[in-house]
Amino acid sequence: MTISAEDARSFINSVLIARNDLSHGGLGPDKSAKSDFVKLNRQLRIILHACFVKELGLTPKVAARVLKDSAQLQ
């Protein structure tokens, strides 16, 4: 799966805004619901799991299975 550079920049910007909102006291004008943080947290968890699996050096088939079966990603 690939994502566009624009989508990547948008995701990174969303994470930065959420981090700053949480670190510096409250929701900014761009964030109005806690569900946004829940969604970003889930997306970041998936990315981190994928990075860890890649670092283990598993074959793509085994890595996909590990990620699919991970209870942490359900």
PyMOL Python script that loads the backbone (N, CA, C, O; Angstrom):
from pymol import cmd

cmd.read_pdbstr("""\
ATOM      1  N   MET A   1       0.839  -1.175   0.000  1.00  0.00           N
ATOM      2  CA  MET A   1       0.000   0.000   0.000  1.00  0.00           C
ATOM      3  C   MET A   1       0.883   1.237   0.000  1.00  0.00           C
ATOM      4  O   MET A   1       1.856   1.314   0.750  1.00  0.00           O
ATOM      5  N   THR A   2       0.547   2.186  -0.827  1.00  0.00           N
ATOM      6  CA  THR A   2       1.298   3.437  -0.862  1.00  0.00           C
ATOM      7  C   THR A   2       0.354   4.604  -0.596  1.00  0.00           C
ATOM      8  O   THR A   2      -0.845   4.534  -0.868  1.00  0.00           O
ATOM      9  N   ILE A   3       0.917   5.658  -0.065  1.00  0.00           N
ATOM     10  CA  ILE A   3       0.138   6.871   0.143  1.00  0.00           C
ATOM     11  C   ILE A   3       0.844   8.008  -0.563  1.00  0.00           C
ATOM     12  O   ILE A   3       2.056   7.971  -0.778  1.00  0.00           O
ATOM     13  N   SER A   4       0.076   9.011  -0.918  1.00  0.00           N
ATOM     14  CA  SER A   4       0.661  10.147  -1.614  1.00  0.00           C
ATOM     15  C   SER A   4       1.429  11.023  -0.629  1.00  0.00           C
ATOM     16  O   SER A   4       1.203  10.962   0.580  1.00  0.00           O
ATOM     17  N   ALA A   5       2.325  11.824  -1.152  1.00  0.00           N
ATOM     18  CA  ALA A   5       3.089  12.749  -0.313  1.00  0.00           C
ATOM     19  C   ALA A   5       2.145  13.749   0.354  1.00  0.00           C
ATOM     20  O   ALA A   5       2.361  14.145   1.499  1.00  0.00           O
ATOM     21  N   GLU A   6       1.118  14.148  -0.355  1.00  0.00           N
ATOM     22  CA  GLU A   6       0.138  15.090   0.205  1.00  0.00           C
ATOM     23  C   GLU A   6      -0.601  14.470   1.389  1.00  0.00           C
ATOM     24  O   GLU A   6      -0.792  15.128   2.411  1.00  0.00           O
ATOM     25  N   ASP A   7      -1.020  13.201   1.258  1.00  0.00           N
ATOM     26  CA  ASP A   7      -1.689  12.511   2.358  1.00  0.00           C
ATOM     27  C   ASP A   7      -0.749  12.349   3.551  1.00  0.00           C
ATOM     28  O   ASP A   7      -1.166  12.505   4.699  1.00  0.00           O
ATOM     29  N   ALA A   8       0.505  12.040   3.284  1.00  0.00           N
ATOM     30  CA  ALA A   8       1.493  11.891   4.360  1.00  0.00           C
ATOM     31  C   ALA A   8       1.676  13.210   5.096  1.00  0.00           C
ATOM     32  O   ALA A   8       1.691  13.235   6.327  1.00  0.00           O
ATOM     33  N   ARG A   9       1.816  14.310   4.355  1.00  0.00           N
ATOM     34  CA  ARG A   9       1.967  15.627   4.986  1.00  0.00           C
ATOM     35  C   ARG A   9       0.732  15.978   5.812  1.00  0.00           C
ATOM     36  O   ARG A   9       0.855  16.523   6.909  1.00  0.00           O
ATOM     37  N   SER A  10      -0.442  15.674   5.299  1.00  0.00           N
ATOM     38  CA  SER A  10      -1.680  15.956   6.014  1.00  0.00           C
ATOM     39  C   SER A  10      -1.750  15.158   7.321  1.00  0.00           C
ATOM     40  O   SER A  10      -2.130  15.699   8.359  1.00  0.00           O
ATOM     41  N   PHE A  11      -1.390  13.888   7.270  1.00  0.00           N
ATOM     42  CA  PHE A  11      -1.391  13.048   8.465  1.00  0.00           C
ATOM     43  C   PHE A  11      -0.390  13.572   9.488  1.00  0.00           C
ATOM     44  O   PHE A  11      -0.713  13.689  10.670  1.00  0.00           O
ATOM     45  N   ILE A  12       0.808  13.885   9.045  1.00  0.00           N
ATOM     46  CA  ILE A  12       1.840  14.396   9.948  1.00  0.00           C
ATOM     47  C   ILE A  12       1.383  15.700  10.588  1.00  0.00           C
ATOM     48  O   ILE A  12       1.585  15.909  11.784  1.00  0.00           O
ATOM     49  N   ASN A  13       0.774  16.571   9.805  1.00  0.00           N
ATOM     50  CA  ASN A  13       0.263  17.836  10.331  1.00  0.00           C
ATOM     51  C   ASN A  13      -0.810  17.582  11.385  1.00  0.00           C
ATOM     52  O   ASN A  13      -0.833  18.255  12.416  1.00  0.00           O
ATOM     53  N   SER A  14      -1.689  16.631  11.145  1.00  0.00           N
ATOM     54  CA  SER A  14      -2.734  16.291  12.117  1.00  0.00           C
ATOM     55  C   SER A  14      -2.128  15.780  13.421  1.00  0.00           C
ATOM     56  O   SER A  14      -2.591  16.129  14.507  1.00  0.00           O
ATOM     57  N   VAL A  15      -1.095  14.954  13.307  1.00  0.00           N
ATOM     58  CA  VAL A  15      -0.428  14.429  14.502  1.00  0.00           C
ATOM     59  C   VAL A  15       0.243  15.566  15.271  1.00  0.00           C
ATOM     60  O   VAL A  15       0.161  15.622  16.498  1.00  0.00           O
ATOM     61  N   LEU A  16       0.902  16.467  14.556  1.00  0.00           N
ATOM     62  CA  LEU A  16       1.569  17.594  15.218  1.00  0.00           C
ATOM     63  C   LEU A  16       0.571  18.499  15.934  1.00  0.00           C
ATOM     64  O   LEU A  16       0.819  18.930  17.060  1.00  0.00           O
ATOM     65  N   ILE A  17      -0.540  18.784  15.294  1.00  0.00           N
ATOM     66  CA  ILE A  17      -1.574  19.619  15.925  1.00  0.00           C
ATOM     67  C   ILE A  17      -2.117  18.933  17.172  1.00  0.00           C
ATOM     68  O   ILE A  17      -2.278  19.572  18.212  1.00  0.00           O
ATOM     69  N   ALA A  18      -2.399  17.639  17.074  1.00  0.00           N
ATOM     70  CA  ALA A  18      -2.927  16.894  18.219  1.00  0.00           C
ATOM     71  C   ALA A  18      -1.914  16.874  19.355  1.00  0.00           C
ATOM     72  O   ALA A  18      -2.275  17.069  20.516  1.00  0.00           O
ATOM     73  N   ARG A  19      -0.667  16.643  19.031  1.00  0.00           N
ATOM     74  CA  ARG A  19       0.385  16.622  20.052  1.00  0.00           C
ATOM     75  C   ARG A  19       0.472  17.972  20.747  1.00  0.00           C
ATOM     76  O   ARG A  19       0.551  18.035  21.974  1.00  0.00           O
ATOM     77  N   ASN A  20       0.458  19.040  19.981  1.00  0.00           N
ATOM     78  CA  ASN A  20       0.552  20.378  20.570  1.00  0.00           C
ATOM     79  C   ASN A  20      -0.684  20.704  21.413  1.00  0.00           C
ATOM     80  O   ASN A  20      -0.567  21.303  22.482  1.00  0.00           O
ATOM     81  N   ASP A  21      -1.853  20.316  20.937  1.00  0.00           N
ATOM     82  CA  ASP A  21      -3.081  20.542  21.700  1.00  0.00           C
ATOM     83  C   ASP A  21      -3.029  19.824  23.044  1.00  0.00           C
ATOM     84  O   ASP A  21      -3.373  20.397  24.077  1.00  0.00           O
ATOM     85  N   LEU A  22      -2.596  18.569  23.022  1.00  0.00           N
ATOM     86  CA  LEU A  22      -2.538  17.794  24.259  1.00  0.00           C
ATOM     87  C   LEU A  22      -1.432  18.286  25.191  1.00  0.00           C
ATOM     88  O   LEU A  22      -1.588  18.260  26.412  1.00  0.00           O
ATOM     89  N   SER A  23      -0.329  18.728  24.622  1.00  0.00           N
ATOM     90  CA  SER A  23       0.813  19.152  25.430  1.00  0.00           C
ATOM     91  C   SER A  23       0.667  20.555  26.001  1.00  0.00           C
ATOM     92  O   SER A  23       1.217  20.866  27.057  1.00  0.00           O
ATOM     93  N   HIS A  24      -0.074  21.392  25.301  1.00  0.00           N
ATOM     94  CA  HIS A  24      -0.130  22.803  25.683  1.00  0.00           C
ATOM     95  C   HIS A  24      -1.519  23.259  26.095  1.00  0.00           C
ATOM     96  O   HIS A  24      -1.853  24.438  25.979  1.00  0.00           O
ATOM     97  N   GLY A  25      -2.314  22.335  26.569  1.00  0.00           N
ATOM     98  CA  GLY A  25      -3.542  22.707  27.229  1.00  0.00           C
ATOM     99  C   GLY A  25      -4.775  22.916  26.387  1.00  0.00           C
ATOM    100  O   GLY A  25      -5.205  24.050  26.176  1.00  0.00           O
ATOM    101  N   GLY A  26      -5.328  21.869  25.919  1.00  0.00           N
ATOM    102  CA  GLY A  26      -6.650  21.986  25.342  1.00  0.00           C
ATOM    103  C   GLY A  26      -6.736  21.793  23.856  1.00  0.00           C
ATOM    104  O   GLY A  26      -5.739  21.613  23.157  1.00  0.00           O
ATOM    105  N   LEU A  27      -7.946  21.837  23.408  1.00  0.00           N
ATOM    106  CA  LEU A  27      -8.238  21.651  21.995  1.00  0.00           C
ATOM    107  C   LEU A  27      -8.099  22.980  21.268  1.00  0.00           C
ATOM    108  O   LEU A  27      -8.622  24.004  21.706  1.00  0.00           O
ATOM    109  N   GLY A  28      -7.396  22.943  20.166  1.00  0.00           N
ATOM    110  CA  GLY A  28      -7.271  24.129  19.342  1.00  0.00           C
ATOM    111  C   GLY A  28      -8.463  24.240  18.407  1.00  0.00           C
ATOM    112  O   GLY A  28      -9.349  23.386  18.429  1.00  0.00           O
ATOM    113  N   PRO A  29      -8.494  25.274  17.591  1.00  0.00           N
ATOM    114  CA  PRO A  29      -9.633  25.459  16.680  1.00  0.00           C
ATOM    115  C   PRO A  29      -9.760  24.346  15.639  1.00  0.00           C
ATOM    116  O   PRO A  29     -10.844  24.124  15.100  1.00  0.00           O
ATOM    117  N   ASP A  30      -8.655  23.643  15.351  1.00  0.00           N
ATOM    118  CA  ASP A  30      -8.688  22.565  14.360  1.00  0.00           C
ATOM    119  C   ASP A  30      -9.181  21.244  14.935  1.00  0.00           C
ATOM    120  O   ASP A  30      -9.479  20.316  14.183  1.00  0.00           O
ATOM    121  N   LYS A  31      -9.270  21.151  16.256  1.00  0.00           N
ATOM    122  CA  LYS A  31      -9.671  19.901  16.893  1.00  0.00           C
ATOM    123  C   LYS A  31     -10.846  20.159  17.819  1.00  0.00           C
ATOM    124  O   LYS A  31     -10.749  20.956  18.753  1.00  0.00           O
ATOM    125  N   SER A  32     -11.940  19.491  17.560  1.00  0.00           N
ATOM    126  CA  SER A  32     -13.119  19.746  18.372  1.00  0.00           C
ATOM    127  C   SER A  32     -13.666  18.496  19.046  1.00  0.00           C
ATOM    128  O   SER A  32     -14.606  18.591  19.836  1.00  0.00           O
ATOM    129  N   ALA A  33     -13.108  17.335  18.757  1.00  0.00           N
ATOM    130  CA  ALA A  33     -13.670  16.118  19.338  1.00  0.00           C
ATOM    131  C   ALA A  33     -12.560  15.168  19.743  1.00  0.00           C
ATOM    132  O   ALA A  33     -11.540  15.044  19.065  1.00  0.00           O
ATOM    133  N   LYS A  34     -12.784  14.501  20.865  1.00  0.00           N
ATOM    134  CA  LYS A  34     -11.826  13.524  21.353  1.00  0.00           C
ATOM    135  C   LYS A  34     -11.637  12.381  20.353  1.00  0.00           C
ATOM    136  O   LYS A  34     -10.575  11.760  20.312  1.00  0.00           O
ATOM    137  N   SER A  35     -12.651  12.108  19.560  1.00  0.00           N
ATOM    138  CA  SER A  35     -12.565  11.011  18.596  1.00  0.00           C
ATOM    139  C   SER A  35     -11.434  11.225  17.590  1.00  0.00           C
ATOM    140  O   SER A  35     -10.886  10.256  17.065  1.00  0.00           O
ATOM    141  N   ASP A  36     -11.084  12.473  17.319  1.00  0.00           N
ATOM    142  CA  ASP A  36      -9.951  12.735  16.427  1.00  0.00           C
ATOM    143  C   ASP A  36      -8.668  12.163  17.018  1.00  0.00           C
ATOM    144  O   ASP A  36      -7.848  11.592  16.300  1.00  0.00           O
ATOM    145  N   PHE A  37      -8.497  12.319  18.330  1.00  0.00           N
ATOM    146  CA  PHE A  37      -7.303  11.799  18.987  1.00  0.00           C
ATOM    147  C   PHE A  37      -7.310  10.272  18.983  1.00  0.00           C
ATOM    148  O   PHE A  37      -6.268   9.641  18.804  1.00  0.00           O
ATOM    149  N   VAL A  38      -8.467   9.693  19.176  1.00  0.00           N
ATOM    150  CA  VAL A  38      -8.587   8.234  19.161  1.00  0.00           C
ATOM    151  C   VAL A  38      -8.209   7.700  17.783  1.00  0.00           C
ATOM    152  O   VAL A  38      -7.483   6.712  17.678  1.00  0.00           O
ATOM    153  N   LYS A  39      -8.693   8.344  16.736  1.00  0.00           N
ATOM    154  CA  LYS A  39      -8.392   7.926  15.364  1.00  0.00           C
ATOM    155  C   LYS A  39      -6.890   8.049  15.078  1.00  0.00           C
ATOM    156  O   LYS A  39      -6.284   7.129  14.529  1.00  0.00           O
ATOM    157  N   LEU A  40      -6.299   9.177  15.448  1.00  0.00           N
ATOM    158  CA  LEU A  40      -4.862   9.362  15.224  1.00  0.00           C
ATOM    159  C   LEU A  40      -4.045   8.341  16.008  1.00  0.00           C
ATOM    160  O   LEU A  40      -3.056   7.810  15.503  1.00  0.00           O
ATOM    161  N   ASN A  41      -4.457   8.069  17.238  1.00  0.00           N
ATOM    162  CA  ASN A  41      -3.751   7.085  18.050  1.00  0.00           C
ATOM    163  C   ASN A  41      -3.784   5.710  17.382  1.00  0.00           C
ATOM    164  O   ASN A  41      -2.769   5.015  17.335  1.00  0.00           O
ATOM    165  N   ARG A  42      -4.935   5.327  16.874  1.00  0.00           N
ATOM    166  CA  ARG A  42      -5.060   4.030  16.186  1.00  0.00           C
ATOM    167  C   ARG A  42      -4.163   3.975  14.953  1.00  0.00           C
ATOM    168  O   ARG A  42      -3.486   2.974  14.717  1.00  0.00           O
ATOM    169  N   GLN A  43      -4.159   5.049  14.169  1.00  0.00           N
ATOM    170  CA  GLN A  43      -3.332   5.082  12.966  1.00  0.00           C
ATOM    171  C   GLN A  43      -1.842   5.011  13.325  1.00  0.00           C
ATOM    172  O   GLN A  43      -1.075   4.305  12.668  1.00  0.00           O
ATOM    173  N   LEU A  44      -1.444   5.732  14.352  1.00  0.00           N
ATOM    174  CA  LEU A  44      -0.043   5.691  14.778  1.00  0.00           C
ATOM    175  C   LEU A  44       0.339   4.313  15.312  1.00  0.00           C
ATOM    176  O   LEU A  44       1.457   3.850  15.082  1.00  0.00           O
ATOM    177  N   ARG A  45      -0.567   3.659  16.015  1.00  0.00           N
ATOM    178  CA  ARG A  45      -0.301   2.314  16.525  1.00  0.00           C
ATOM    179  C   ARG A  45      -0.041   1.352  15.366  1.00  0.00           C
ATOM    180  O   ARG A  45       0.880   0.537  15.430  1.00  0.00           O
ATOM    181  N   ILE A  46      -0.836   1.443  14.324  1.00  0.00           N
ATOM    182  CA  ILE A  46      -0.656   0.576  13.160  1.00  0.00           C
ATOM    183  C   ILE A  46       0.700   0.832  12.504  1.00  0.00           C
ATOM    184  O   ILE A  46       1.408  -0.109  12.145  1.00  0.00           O
ATOM    185  N   ILE A  47       1.056   2.097  12.349  1.00  0.00           N
ATOM    186  CA  ILE A  47       2.338   2.446  11.737  1.00  0.00           C
ATOM    187  C   ILE A  47       3.502   1.910  12.564  1.00  0.00           C
ATOM    188  O   ILE A  47       4.444   1.337  12.015  1.00  0.00           O
ATOM    189  N   LEU A  48       3.440   2.095  13.887  1.00  0.00           N
ATOM    190  CA  LEU A  48       4.519   1.597  14.749  1.00  0.00           C
ATOM    191  C   LEU A  48       4.638   0.078  14.698  1.00  0.00           C
ATOM    192  O   LEU A  48       5.746  -0.457  14.638  1.00  0.00           O
ATOM    193  N   HIS A  49       3.510  -0.615  14.722  1.00  0.00           N
ATOM    194  CA  HIS A  49       3.548  -2.073  14.611  1.00  0.00           C
ATOM    195  C   HIS A  49       4.197  -2.498  13.287  1.00  0.00           C
ATOM    196  O   HIS A  49       5.014  -3.418  13.255  1.00  0.00           O
ATOM    197  N   ALA A  50       3.829  -1.828  12.217  1.00  0.00           N
ATOM    198  CA  ALA A  50       4.399  -2.161  10.913  1.00  0.00           C
ATOM    199  C   ALA A  50       5.914  -1.924  10.910  1.00  0.00           C
ATOM    200  O   ALA A  50       6.665  -2.718  10.344  1.00  0.00           O
ATOM    201  N   CYS A  51       6.358  -0.842  11.537  1.00  0.00           N
ATOM    202  CA  CYS A  51       7.797  -0.559  11.613  1.00  0.00           C
ATOM    203  C   CYS A  51       8.528  -1.628  12.421  1.00  0.00           C
ATOM    204  O   CYS A  51       9.604  -2.082  12.032  1.00  0.00           O
ATOM    205  N   PHE A  52       7.933  -2.029  13.558  1.00  0.00           N
ATOM    206  CA  PHE A  52       8.556  -3.069  14.383  1.00  0.00           C
ATOM    207  C   PHE A  52       8.650  -4.388  13.626  1.00  0.00           C
ATOM    208  O   PHE A  52       9.678  -5.064  13.670  1.00  0.00           O
ATOM    209  N   VAL A  53       7.583  -4.749  12.937  1.00  0.00           N
ATOM    210  CA  VAL A  53       7.580  -5.997  12.171  1.00  0.00           C
ATOM    211  C   VAL A  53       8.631  -5.950  11.066  1.00  0.00           C
ATOM    212  O   VAL A  53       9.316  -6.941  10.812  1.00  0.00           O
ATOM    213  N   LYS A  54       8.755  -4.804  10.414  1.00  0.00           N
ATOM    214  CA  LYS A  54       9.761  -4.662   9.360  1.00  0.00           C
ATOM    215  C   LYS A  54      11.173  -4.823   9.931  1.00  0.00           C
ATOM    216  O   LYS A  54      12.025  -5.465   9.316  1.00  0.00           O
ATOM    217  N   GLU A  55      11.417  -4.237  11.106  1.00  0.00           N
ATOM    218  CA  GLU A  55      12.732  -4.337  11.745  1.00  0.00           C
ATOM    219  C   GLU A  55      13.085  -5.770  12.123  1.00  0.00           C
ATOM    220  O   GLU A  55      14.262  -6.123  12.199  1.00  0.00           O
ATOM    221  N   LEU A  56      12.064  -6.597  12.362  1.00  0.00           N
ATOM    222  CA  LEU A  56      12.316  -7.998  12.681  1.00  0.00           C
ATOM    223  C   LEU A  56      12.822  -8.779  11.476  1.00  0.00           C
ATOM    224  O   LEU A  56      13.362  -9.875  11.631  1.00  0.00           O
ATOM    225  N   GLY A  57      12.653  -8.229  10.282  1.00  0.00           N
ATOM    226  CA  GLY A  57      13.150  -8.874   9.069  1.00  0.00           C
ATOM    227  C   GLY A  57      12.281 -10.013   8.572  1.00  0.00           C
ATOM    228  O   GLY A  57      12.760 -10.906   7.872  1.00  0.00           O
ATOM    229  N   LEU A  58      11.016  -9.986   8.930  1.00  0.00           N
ATOM    230  CA  LEU A  58      10.105 -11.042   8.475  1.00  0.00           C
ATOM    231  C   LEU A  58       9.815 -10.904   6.987  1.00  0.00           C
ATOM    232  O   LEU A  58       9.916  -9.816   6.420  1.00  0.00           O
ATOM    233  N   THR A  59       9.456 -12.011   6.369  1.00  0.00           N
ATOM    234  CA  THR A  59       9.054 -11.942   4.969  1.00  0.00           C
ATOM    235  C   THR A  59       7.747 -11.147   4.884  1.00  0.00           C
ATOM    236  O   THR A  59       6.996 -11.091   5.858  1.00  0.00           O
ATOM    237  N   PRO A  60       7.472 -10.540   3.744  1.00  0.00           N
ATOM    238  CA  PRO A  60       6.232  -9.767   3.617  1.00  0.00           C
ATOM    239  C   PRO A  60       4.978 -10.577   3.955  1.00  0.00           C
ATOM    240  O   PRO A  60       4.038 -10.052   4.552  1.00  0.00           O
ATOM    241  N   LYS A  61       4.967 -11.847   3.574  1.00  0.00           N
ATOM    242  CA  LYS A  61       3.803 -12.694   3.845  1.00  0.00           C
ATOM    243  C   LYS A  61       3.615 -12.908   5.349  1.00  0.00           C
ATOM    244  O   LYS A  61       2.504 -12.794   5.868  1.00  0.00           O
ATOM    245  N   VAL A  62       4.710 -13.218   6.039  1.00  0.00           N
ATOM    246  CA  VAL A  62       4.642 -13.443   7.488  1.00  0.00           C
ATOM    247  C   VAL A  62       4.322 -12.120   8.198  1.00  0.00           C
ATOM    248  O   VAL A  62       3.528 -12.101   9.138  1.00  0.00           O
ATOM    249  N   ALA A  63       4.927 -11.032   7.760  1.00  0.00           N
ATOM    250  CA  ALA A  63       4.670  -9.718   8.364  1.00  0.00           C
ATOM    251  C   ALA A  63       3.198  -9.341   8.236  1.00  0.00           C
ATOM    252  O   ALA A  63       2.599  -8.841   9.188  1.00  0.00           O
ATOM    253  N   ALA A  64       2.623  -9.575   7.080  1.00  0.00           N
ATOM    254  CA  ALA A  64       1.202  -9.266   6.875  1.00  0.00           C
ATOM    255  C   ALA A  64       0.334 -10.095   7.810  1.00  0.00           C
ATOM    256  O   ALA A  64      -0.656  -9.600   8.350  1.00  0.00           O
ATOM    257  N   ARG A  65       0.702 -11.342   7.999  1.00  0.00           N
ATOM    258  CA  ARG A  65      -0.060 -12.225   8.896  1.00  0.00           C
ATOM    259  C   ARG A  65       0.038 -11.759  10.343  1.00  0.00           C
ATOM    260  O   ARG A  65      -0.957 -11.747  11.068  1.00  0.00           O
ATOM    261  N   VAL A  66       1.240 -11.375  10.758  1.00  0.00           N
ATOM    262  CA  VAL A  66       1.443 -10.891  12.126  1.00  0.00           C
ATOM    263  C   VAL A  66       0.600  -9.647  12.367  1.00  0.00           C
ATOM    264  O   VAL A  66      -0.070  -9.534  13.393  1.00  0.00           O
ATOM    265  N   LEU A  67       0.632  -8.716  11.424  1.00  0.00           N
ATOM    266  CA  LEU A  67      -0.149  -7.482  11.575  1.00  0.00           C
ATOM    267  C   LEU A  67      -1.646  -7.766  11.566  1.00  0.00           C
ATOM    268  O   LEU A  67      -2.401  -7.156  12.323  1.00  0.00           O
ATOM    269  N   LYS A  68      -2.075  -8.686  10.715  1.00  0.00           N
ATOM    270  CA  LYS A  68      -3.489  -9.024  10.625  1.00  0.00           C
ATOM    271  C   LYS A  68      -3.982  -9.666  11.919  1.00  0.00           C
ATOM    272  O   LYS A  68      -5.103  -9.406  12.356  1.00  0.00           O
ATOM    273  N   ASP A  69      -3.151 -10.499  12.527  1.00  0.00           N
ATOM    274  CA  ASP A  69      -3.556 -11.252  13.716  1.00  0.00           C
ATOM    275  C   ASP A  69      -3.291 -10.519  15.031  1.00  0.00           C
ATOM    276  O   ASP A  69      -3.649 -11.025  16.095  1.00  0.00           O
ATOM    277  N   SER A  70      -2.678  -9.351  14.979  1.00  0.00           N
ATOM    278  CA  SER A  70      -2.333  -8.645  16.202  1.00  0.00           C
ATOM    279  C   SER A  70      -3.579  -8.145  16.930  1.00  0.00           C
ATOM    280  O   SER A  70      -4.377  -7.393  16.371  1.00  0.00           O
ATOM    281  N   ALA A  71      -3.734  -8.570  18.176  1.00  0.00           N
ATOM    282  CA  ALA A  71      -4.867  -8.112  18.994  1.00  0.00           C
ATOM    283  C   ALA A  71      -4.765  -6.624  19.284  1.00  0.00           C
ATOM    284  O   ALA A  71      -5.785  -5.972  19.508  1.00  0.00           O
ATOM    285  N   GLN A  72      -3.567  -6.078  19.284  1.00  0.00           N
ATOM    286  CA  GLN A  72      -3.384  -4.660  19.547  1.00  0.00           C
ATOM    287  C   GLN A  72      -3.935  -3.775  18.426  1.00  0.00           C
ATOM    288  O   GLN A  72      -4.184  -2.588  18.635  1.00  0.00           O
ATOM    289  N   LEU A  73      -4.120  -4.347  17.257  1.00  0.00           N
ATOM    290  CA  LEU A  73      -4.573  -3.556  16.116  1.00  0.00           C
ATOM    291  C   LEU A  73      -6.065  -3.754  15.821  1.00  0.00           C
ATOM    292  O   LEU A  73      -6.587  -3.202  14.851  1.00  0.00           O
ATOM    293  N   GLN A  74      -6.732  -4.523  16.639  1.00  0.00           N
ATOM    294  CA  GLN A  74      -8.165  -4.786  16.400  1.00  0.00           C
ATOM    295  C   GLN A  74      -9.024  -3.707  17.006  1.00  0.00           C
ATOM    296  O   GLN A  74     -10.250  -3.763  16.903  1.00  0.00           O
TER     297      GLN A  74
END
""", "prot")
cmd.dss("prot")
cmd.show_as("cartoon", "prot")
cmd.util.cbc("prot")
cmd.orient("prot")
